[in-house]
């Protein structure tokens, strides 16, 4: 298959076609992915996001990979929802170190009615700082989705995790149809979708291909596709899974790039275990988004200064985001902080 043919935006991929992509010689696959990537993106720009856990632990879901699940004893401290002001301070710090998108994650099956007002204030405040906003809060109903969109949420993250066939081996407390329904509500609301999956959970090549087929055959491709490598945490059922072969992981990124040519493919969880050479290969394969900062929810992530040093060595620049006029922008930040400080919607996480 030629790079030009593969670059066409499609929503009708078959398992045989996707497996054929995976089974190409490695050099051919990387060349094809890089050619597709360059048709839609600056090959030397990478979008940079920061992820903050705004509510940690005690999640009722039984995802076998997750240290935040209340079903497993991983030694993780359980925390209540963060104060709005603390979230805004973390967002300001993220912007200061070069992030253009601020992602907020809560360990919930779904957001409750009592927590939604605080969540909406977080979105409004982060948006006022001039950052793109992203949240992952679990399953959403239509009203919650509309409220988040009205507050200014740009992206909603809701991963499919794996193929429909393998999904039941990993999660039993939420169905695949539930996940697809939430993605449908997000798209209907006008927000952008961030959705991907995890490698290293014992899945087969067919399952990896099946995950990408589910994403690429959606009516619209997700704007952001995070590809995670399992971070094995003691106490979770997947703590002793075999490591993912580095070349297999790079193949996954390359096939995702070919199948979803206009999406940002995010090099996500597991990056701390990757050496610089593997990360460089990931960018060559078409990955053009990373999480940036010391933590990725509850697991480690390469430090920001280390990332910037690698970017410098590779000649990569962080992807820019359109900013407001400095004076107007600063006034908006100050106004947002004043409003949050005076708001009755301040949430005291200590209580």
QUILINHU-V465476 format. One line per field, one symbol per residue. ss: DSSP state (@ for helix, = for strand, . for the rest). psi: psi as a letter, one per 20 degrees, with the letter a starting at -180 (. if undefined). burial: # if it has 24 or more other C-alpha atoms within 12 Angstrom, else .. Layout:
# QUILINHU-V465476
ss = ???
psi = ???
burial = ???
This chain:
# QUILINHU-V465476
ss = ..@@@@@.......@@@@@@@@...@@@@@@@@@@@@@@@....===========...=.........=..............@@@@@@@@@@@@@....======...=..@@@@@@@@@@@@@@@@...=====..=..@@@@@@@@@@...===...=..@@@@........@@@@@@@@@@@@@@..===..===.....@@@@@@@@@@@@.......======................@@@@@@@@@@@@@@....====...@@@..@@@@@@@@@....===...==..==...@@@@@@@@@@@..==.......@@@@@@@@@@@@@@@@@.........
psi = pqhggiipoqkkqqgggghhghjqqghgggggghgggiiiqoikppppqpppoioprkpiqkpiipiipiiqnjjpppqrpqqghhghghghgghhjjqipoppppmqhqqrhhhghgghhgggghghijqqqqqojbqqrhghghggghijpgqppnqhgaqhhigiihpiiprhhgghgghgggghiirqpopbapqjjjrrhhhgghghggghjqhpqqhpnpoqppooppiqijhjqqqpphhhghgggghggghmhiqpopocqihhiprhhhhghghhijpkqqqpaiqnejqqqqqghhghgggghikqqqpqqpqrpgggghhggggghgghhiqijppoih.
burial = ..#..##.#...#....##.##...#..##########.#################################.#.#.#..###############.###############...###########################..######.##############.##.###.####.###.######.#.#############.##############.##############..###.....#.#############################...#########################.#..##.##....####.............#..##..#.....##....
